[in-house]
Amino acid sequence: MSELVQILDGNTFVVSDDRGDIEASRTDPTGLFSFDTRFLSRWVLTVDGERLNPLSVDDLQYFETRFFLVPGTGTVYIDSKLSVIRQRAVGDGFHEELTILNHDGKAVSLVVRLDAACDFADLFEVKDALQKKGRYYTRRSGRQLVLGYERETFRRETTITASARATVDEDGLTFKVRVPAHGSWTTDLDVVTAHGAGGTYVRPKYTRGEHRARPSMEVSLERWVAGAPSLECDSDPLRATYRRSLVDLAALRFSPPIASGRSLPAAGLPWFMTMFGRDSIFTSLQALPFTPELAATTLRALGSWQGSRVDDFRDEDPGRILHEMRYGEMTAFEERPHSPYYGCADATPLYVVLLDEYERWTGDRALVRELEYEARAALDWIDEYADLLGTGYIWYRRRNAKTGLENQCWKDSWDSISYRDGRLPGFPRATCELQGYAYDAKVRGARLARSVWKDEPLAVQLEREAAELKRRFNRDFWVEDGEYFALALDPEGRQVDCLASNNGHLLWSGIVDKSKAAAVAGHLLGGKLFSGWGVRTLAEGEARYNPIGYHVGTVWPFDNSFIAWGLRRYGFKEEAAEIAAGILDAAEVFEGRLPEAFGGYPRTQTTYPVRYPTACSPQAWSTGAPLLFLRTMLGLEPHGEHLVVDPALPRGLGHVELLDIPGRWGRIDAFGRGRVEVRATQGRRRI
Amino acid sequence: MIRAHGASPRLAQNENPGVADSAAHFFDGLASRGHEPLLAKASGTLRFELVDGRKTERWFVEVRKGDIAVSRRNAPADCVVRGERALFERIAQGRQNATAALLRGALEVEGTVGLLVLFQKLLPGPPRSRARKRRP
C-alpha cells in the first residue's frame, strides 16, 4: 500500500493515498471525515481512463497538501507530456484545485474523470466493520452532485461542486477538456459536508489562492507559536521537536459543537479527533508552562459536560468527568454510549489536579472561583460514587456491560491489568495510579479550599482524608518482596502484583512514602522496565509482557513524561534526565513527532525505536510529552509568585534556553546546560 | 458530604415521574426549584416547543445565574428547542437522552446551544439506572 497522507482542520480530516485518491473499504480509515462520520469513501482521479502516478507530495501545512502527478502507472520510466497538480485544503469539507499542464507543442483533448462515492460510515463502524441501517440517495444538478444518507431524522450529505463545465452522473463528474499547447486547464472542486436535513449550502473554508491557515479557534497558528516560549539550544533535534510539538498541538485543537465555541486539545488523528476527558487533561498539564489557555478551555468545556445524574448506559454519575464524546450515527441512535460516555475513573480526580496546577502557574483565581462547584462535585465523586467497595479507594466496574469500557484507567485495553502469572482479576478493580490521583486531588483541593474558596473546614477535612489514604495505600499496595507498588487490588482486596509503569505516576502524585521512593525509582530505571528509550508499560518478565502489546510492554512517550515529572518530584533529577534523553532521542528518529507508543524492545537490540503498528499520530499527549520533558529537565516549578528553575539536563543537549515562559510572574527566562551523564546515549546510533 | 454550601442534594436513584404528562411535570418541578446551582453560570432564555400534530405546546424558561422562572409565554428566546411532544415526554422521563436526540436530528436547536448543554444537566437519568452511592 502506498503511504497515506493526512490533512486536518479541527475534527475534519482527509486521509488519502499519495496520489490524492481515496478508495476506502468498509474497514479502512481513508476518506474525508467530519464529526466521526465519513463523508467521502471514494475520490479517484483518472485522465483518459488512466490512473495517475505520484511524483511528489508537498505537505504545505497541516490543513493543506499538494500532489504532483503524471498519467500512467506501473511503468518504470516516465516521460509524460502532461503534469497534473491537485492542491487540497481541508476545512468544512475540502477545497481542491485540479490543474493539468500540457508541456507539448500541440493542443490535447482529454477526458478527466473524478469518481465519487460515500458510505457515510460512523468511525465506530469503520473500526468494527458493521452494516448500515439507513438509505442512500444522490441528487444531481448542473455541476453539482449530492451524495446523501438518511435514517429516520438522521441525515448526512456531501455536496460536490465543480467550477468548470462538467457532466455529472451519480458516480462522479466527467470533464471533456481541451488543453492548448504549452497551456493549462484547471477546475475548483468544492466538497462540503452537511449535518441534518434542509441545511443551507455553505462553501468550504478555503478558496482558490488562499493559503493562510484559518484554524477554527480564536488564535491563529502564527500567533499560537509566537505566543509560546521560544527555545534556543545547541541541539537541532530538540529545537525541531519543540517546533513540531507546538504546530501539532495547534492542529489538534478543536471546538466541540454543543460546547459554546471553545477549543481544547483533541486526542489524536485519525480515530480520536474528539473531546476526551483524560487525554485533554493530561495534554493541558503537559502544555501548562507553554500555552496555559489550553488548560482553561479544557476545564471549562469538561465542566459544562460534567455528569449530573445516574445513567448506567453512559456510566454517568453526578460529578463525574466525561471520558469521550462522539457525534456519529451509532452514538445518535444510542448503539454506542458516547453522548458523552463517562466510563473512566481517572479524569475526575485529574480535573481537580489540573485546576490547581493551572492556578499555581497562572494565578488565575477567577477561574478557580468560577469552577468551584465543578471541583467540589468532582471531589465528592471520589468518595460518594467511586468507592464501590467502601474501602476508601477508587474502584471501577462498568454498569454498561455491553458497550462500556472494562478498564476505566488509561491502560484501557482488555488485558492491561493482570497478575504476574498472567491471570486477569475480577471486577471491581482499583488500579494504583487512581489512588495516587485521588490523593493529589485531595491535597490540591485542600489548597484551593483554603486559599481561594475560603473554606477552612473543607481544607482540613481533605487533608485528613489525603493523609489517611496515603497511609492505607502504602500498606495495602506495597509488594514487600518486590519493593514496588502493585498494579491494582482485586475485588477481594488482594494485590494484582505486576510490576508496571504506573509506579511512576505514583511518584508524580506524591502518594509514595519517602522511604519507598528510591526502590520505586530503581525499578523504573531498571532493566525490566527501562528499555533504553523509555519505561515500558509492563515489566519484562511478567507473563503478559509483549514488547508490541498495546499496554503490556510498549513504551508510551506520554507515560514517560509523567514518570520523569514524578522522579523529579522525589528528587531523582538524573533519573528524570535519563528518561527524557531516551524519549527525545526517539523523537529525533520520528522527525520530532512522537507516536502514541513504540515497541518495548531493548534499545541495544533494535538500535531504533519500533513504531507500534496501529498507533495514532499525531497524538495529543505524545505531542505534549516533549513540552513536559522540557519543564522537568529545566526543573521549572512555580513557588508562590516566582518560578524556580533548577536544571538537570542530559549532557548531549548542551546549552538550553527557554525564553518568555508565561505565568503569574509575567514572563521569565530559564537557562540550563547539559551535565547529566546518561547511559542510553552510549548505544545511540543516528538514522 | 464535602460540599459545604452552594449545592443541592442529588438523588443516587433517579426519579420516576408519572407517565401521563411527564413534560409538564418536569417543567412544573423546575419552576419550584427556584435556584439551581447546576445553572449558576447560565443566564439566558430557552423556549421549548413540543409539537403534537398541529398543536404546539410552549414552555419558556428564563435562567438568571441559576435562578429559574418558567412560564408558557410565546416569546423570543436565546435558544429554541423543538421536537415531537412524545420525544419530550420520553426525555422528561429519563427514557431518552437529549444529546443523542439532538445528534439524531430528532431534536432541533437554534440559537445559543451552550445554554442547552447546561440545561440538559437537569434532565433525569434512565428510571432503572442505579449507582452505588456511599451512605453518609
Interface residues (C-beta under 8 A of the other chain):
Chain A: E152 T153 F154 R155 H195 G196 A197 P257 I258 A259 S260 G261 S304 W305 Q306 S308 R309 V310 D311 D312 F313 R314 E316 D317 P318 Y327 G328 T331 A332 F333 E334 S339 P340 E370 E372 Y373 R376 A377 L379 D380 D383 E384 Y385 D387 L388 G390 R399 D455 P457 L458 Q461 L462
Chain B: M1 I2 R3 A4 H5 G6 A7 R10 L11 A12 Q13 N14 P37 L38 A40 K41 G94 N97 T99 A100 L102 L103 R104 G105 A106 E108 T112 V113 G114 L116 V117 L118 K121 L122 L123 P124 G125 P126 R128 S129 R130 A131 R132 K133 R134
